[in-house]
Amino acid sequence: MNVKRLAALVNVDNAFLVAVGALAASFLVGSFRLNAMAAAFPKLVSAIALILVVYVLVGRIVAVLREATAVPARTRDEPAEPHDRAQSGRTIPWFLMFVFTLLYPLVVLFAGFPSSTLVFVTGVAMLLGLRGIRGLLFGALSTAVLVLLFQYVLQVPLPGGLVWEVLFRS
Amino acid sequence: MVDLWLNGFASALSPHNLLFLILGTVVGMVVGALPAVGPNFGVALMLPMTFAMPADTAIIFLAAVHAATAYGDSIASILINVPGGGGSIPACWDGHPLTRQGKGGMALALSAIASLLGGIAGWLSLVFLSPLLIAAALRIGPPEVFMIGVLALSLLAVAVQGQTVKGLIMACLGLLISFIGQDSITGFYRFTFGIGILEDGIDIIPIVVGVFALGQIFGMAQEGGTIGRLSEVGGGALEAFREVSRRTMTIVRAGLVGIWVGVLPALGIGSASVVSYMMEKRASKDPDSFGKGNPAGLISPEVAKGACVVGDLVPTFTLGIPGSPTTAILMAALVVHGLRPGVDFFKGQLPYTVFAGILLAQFAFFLIGIFTAKYWAKVVLLPNAMLVPLIGVLAAVGAFADHNRIEVMYLVALFGFLGYIMNQNHYPAAPLVLGLVLGDLIEANYNRSMLLYKGSLSWVFTRPVALTLLIITVLSLGWPYLETAYRALRGRPAETITR
């Protein structure tokens, strides 16, 4: 029975806390290899962080084991805000969006800013419901405006990409 | 003296200076309105463009960019809940709920009026009170600066009711991240885990952009639709003026907080706006309405931010100690133009022209903001299908622009992931960012205090100001628990503290 209850503790919130605790522990261990002054404050902060994480986790475990009335944080969170969206539209799961944002710099590195931005903006817009010519026009216009804004107005040297470098600059 | 001021205003109002004042304001508004790029980005970007200008024009131009970007930052906070920088985080808390209630136009006008009032308060401190305030700031030693930093973190941790422990964990995480890289006092490389790129430390921009901008768009992509309805974008300047006129004490409190935090070295607009918001919430007869679209929750941090933007210039111009990261860039501009902050800066006509230009810059962003507020409000009508990819690219390129390194874009993505997880599980992001911003300052002053007292912690208890600050910190941290105990004793339903 206890195992079943403890299994309820396996969630993203607690996993996040464990990750923060592990980071704090690694800082605490790492600080022992440093000069006394460089280590003093990090030691103090990492120890406080670790204590707080352990306090929260132990509190949650004890609460579950005691079948306390206070339910775990994941389920006792405030109710979600009323949905006031004007339209539901199409959606992209958050983890897929995260993968896209990881892939984007990779494509920028190889294909350069303009072409990768065109693909990213058009692709995401289309997946979110801006279909057909509207999606394509939006992607092309946005890319042109972004290039103008950053490259020419704000003077940011945007990456041309390895392909451009190899084909046209060599 | 009167002649100097008259000449100063005449010079600031000359066609040449006026042109750059307006140009700086427009540039600042554009950069500020872009989600996730703030005053540091705007002022740093414009600095190279001032090389050919006379010194007074250059400083007026950059001061206008600074003030307008700080105001413009709140536009994105209010409309799409994505702050442009640390100073506009509290604008999300009550500004965005106002937008969701269909009062986006009024919220923008509130922000413009409050920022102008704050700017005027800051300007008055710059001109009239700076000698007194600097004398007070000079009395503050490392122990007090350390305690002020800890107090700012603590106030932020208790900002979200019932999430104090989570807020403290986030503040610690921010401090831990700030330790990565070279220690500013000993020069040792710390916590790089053998990864070369970490030797330079992790800059705040990819973290702020990732946690606030990308974390936000992950949620927006998952929800689809639009941020608001056409009928919800309502309210305007008149309504905003009425709201502001009813809150004199809010303005006075926030102005004083903004000036004080501005004059204290290194504590910038992020601290001013958050501390002011917390003070206002504590002072309010209806604290539960904060975070749900209470106008006072928007006016207070905006006044404090406006006052701090100008107050930051006091230690910068007089002592050569930047009041904030942005004023550090402004100080670099002074040096580029052959000016030395300090006594020398206050000789001749120059300070009067610059001060007049700074006051005019406040009115410039106010007028542009008031007259264009309705147009900025239209941003909420854009479907998420347009906003999500645009914010995604702006976030990545904004962070890239600061470093010109593609790896920074990966950091933005990773912190976006972190931001989304934090958002979904009710971990406040602001303490993390403030911990990161104040990490160096707090640690350096902790070490200096320990050196001053030969390794003893007695400075905590023997210095009255430091001890008072410690007591305030402990009380603010313990307040949610004391409140719960008090309510339980009085037989009222207790608010449980979330673990």
HADDOCK unambig.tbl for C-alpha pairs under 7 A between the chains (distance, minus, plus):
assign (segid A and resid 13 and name CA) (segid B and resid 425 and name CA) 5.91 0.50 0.50
assign (segid A and resid 27 and name CA) (segid B and resid 191 and name CA) 6.72 0.50 0.50
assign (segid A and resid 30 and name CA) (segid B and resid 191 and name CA) 6.71 0.50 0.50
assign (segid A and resid 38 and name CA) (segid B and resid 183 and name CA) 6.62 0.50 0.50
assign (segid A and resid 38 and name CA) (segid B and resid 186 and name CA) 6.32 0.50 0.50
assign (segid A and resid 38 and name CA) (segid B and resid 188 and name CA) 6.97 0.50 0.50
assign (segid A and resid 41 and name CA) (segid B and resid 443 and name CA) 6.23 0.50 0.50
assign (segid A and resid 42 and name CA) (segid B and resid 176 and name CA) 6.84 0.50 0.50
assign (segid A and resid 42 and name CA) (segid B and resid 179 and name CA) 6.98 0.50 0.50
assign (segid A and resid 45 and name CA) (segid B and resid 172 and name CA) 6.14 0.50 0.50
assign (segid A and resid 46 and name CA) (segid B and resid 176 and name CA) 6.96 0.50 0.50
assign (segid A and resid 49 and name CA) (segid B and resid 169 and name CA) 5.77 0.50 0.50
assign (segid A and resid 49 and name CA) (segid B and resid 172 and name CA) 5.71 0.50 0.50
assign (segid A and resid 52 and name CA) (segid B and resid 169 and name CA) 6.58 0.50 0.50
assign (segid A and resid 56 and name CA) (segid B and resid 499 and name CA) 5.38 0.50 0.50
assign (segid A and resid 73 and name CA) (segid B and resid 498 and name CA) 6.53 0.50 0.50
assign (segid A and resid 73 and name CA) (segid B and resid 499 and name CA) 6.54 0.50 0.50
assign (segid A and resid 74 and name CA) (segid B and resid 425 and name CA) 6.98 0.50 0.50
assign (segid A and resid 85 and name CA) (segid B and resid 225 and name CA) 5.81 0.50 0.50
assign (segid A and resid 85 and name CA) (segid B and resid 226 and name CA) 5.64 0.50 0.50
assign (segid A and resid 85 and name CA) (segid B and resid 227 and name CA) 6.12 0.50 0.50
assign (segid A and resid 85 and name CA) (segid B and resid 228 and name CA) 5.99 0.50 0.50
assign (segid A and resid 86 and name CA) (segid B and resid 225 and name CA) 6.19 0.50 0.50
assign (segid A and resid 86 and name CA) (segid B and resid 226 and name CA) 5.72 0.50 0.50
assign (segid A and resid 86 and name CA) (segid B and resid 228 and name CA) 6.07 0.50 0.50
assign (segid A and resid 86 and name CA) (segid B and resid 229 and name CA) 5.27 0.50 0.50
assign (segid A and resid 87 and name CA) (segid B and resid 225 and name CA) 4.57 0.50 0.50
assign (segid A and resid 87 and name CA) (segid B and resid 226 and name CA) 6.41 0.50 0.50
assign (segid A and resid 88 and name CA) (segid B and resid 224 and name CA) 5.74 0.50 0.50
assign (segid A and resid 88 and name CA) (segid B and resid 225 and name CA) 4.53 0.50 0.50
assign (segid A and resid 89 and name CA) (segid B and resid 224 and name CA) 5.29 0.50 0.50
assign (segid A and resid 89 and name CA) (segid B and resid 225 and name CA) 4.88 0.50 0.50
assign (segid A and resid 90 and name CA) (segid B and resid 224 and name CA) 5.66 0.50 0.50
assign (segid A and resid 91 and name CA) (segid B and resid 221 and name CA) 5.56 0.50 0.50
assign (segid A and resid 91 and name CA) (segid B and resid 222 and name CA) 5.08 0.50 0.50
assign (segid A and resid 91 and name CA) (segid B and resid 223 and name CA) 5.98 0.50 0.50
assign (segid A and resid 91 and name CA) (segid B and resid 224 and name CA) 4.88 0.50 0.50
assign (segid A and resid 92 and name CA) (segid B and resid 221 and name CA) 5.16 0.50 0.50
assign (segid A and resid 92 and name CA) (segid B and resid 222 and name CA) 5.06 0.50 0.50
assign (segid A and resid 93 and name CA) (segid B and resid 221 and name CA) 6.89 0.50 0.50
assign (segid A and resid 93 and name CA) (segid B and resid 222 and name CA) 5.07 0.50 0.50
assign (segid A and resid 94 and name CA) (segid B and resid 218 and name CA) 4.81 0.50 0.50
assign (segid A and resid 94 and name CA) (segid B and resid 219 and name CA) 6.41 0.50 0.50
assign (segid A and resid 94 and name CA) (segid B and resid 221 and name CA) 6.60 0.50 0.50
assign (segid A and resid 94 and name CA) (segid B and resid 222 and name CA) 5.59 0.50 0.50
assign (segid A and resid 97 and name CA) (segid B and resid 218 and name CA) 6.08 0.50 0.50
assign (segid A and resid 98 and name CA) (segid B and resid 218 and name CA) 7.00 0.50 0.50
assign (segid A and resid 98 and name CA) (segid B and resid 413 and name CA) 6.81 0.50 0.50
assign (segid A and resid 98 and name CA) (segid B and resid 417 and name CA) 6.61 0.50 0.50
assign (segid A and resid 101 and name CA) (segid B and resid 413 and name CA) 5.74 0.50 0.50
assign (segid A and resid 102 and name CA) (segid B and resid 410 and name CA) 6.09 0.50 0.50
assign (segid A and resid 102 and name CA) (segid B and resid 413 and name CA) 5.88 0.50 0.50
assign (segid A and resid 105 and name CA) (segid B and resid 406 and name CA) 6.42 0.50 0.50
assign (segid A and resid 105 and name CA) (segid B and resid 409 and name CA) 6.07 0.50 0.50
assign (segid A and resid 105 and name CA) (segid B and resid 410 and name CA) 6.84 0.50 0.50
assign (segid A and resid 120 and name CA) (segid B and resid 389 and name CA) 6.97 0.50 0.50
assign (segid A and resid 121 and name CA) (segid B and resid 389 and name CA) 4.91 0.50 0.50
assign (segid A and resid 121 and name CA) (segid B and resid 390 and name CA) 6.75 0.50 0.50
assign (segid A and resid 124 and name CA) (segid B and resid 389 and name CA) 5.92 0.50 0.50
assign (segid A and resid 125 and name CA) (segid B and resid 385 and name CA) 4.55 0.50 0.50
assign (segid A and resid 125 and name CA) (segid B and resid 386 and name CA) 5.85 0.50 0.50
assign (segid A and resid 125 and name CA) (segid B and resid 389 and name CA) 6.51 0.50 0.50
assign (segid A and resid 128 and name CA) (segid B and resid 224 and name CA) 6.55 0.50 0.50
assign (segid A and resid 128 and name CA) (segid B and resid 385 and name CA) 4.82 0.50 0.50
assign (segid A and resid 129 and name CA) (segid B and resid 385 and name CA) 6.35 0.50 0.50
assign (segid A and resid 130 and name CA) (segid B and resid 385 and name CA) 6.18 0.50 0.50
assign (segid A and resid 154 and name CA) (segid B and resid 45 and name CA) 6.80 0.50 0.50
assign (segid A and resid 156 and name CA) (segid B and resid 401 and name CA) 5.82 0.50 0.50
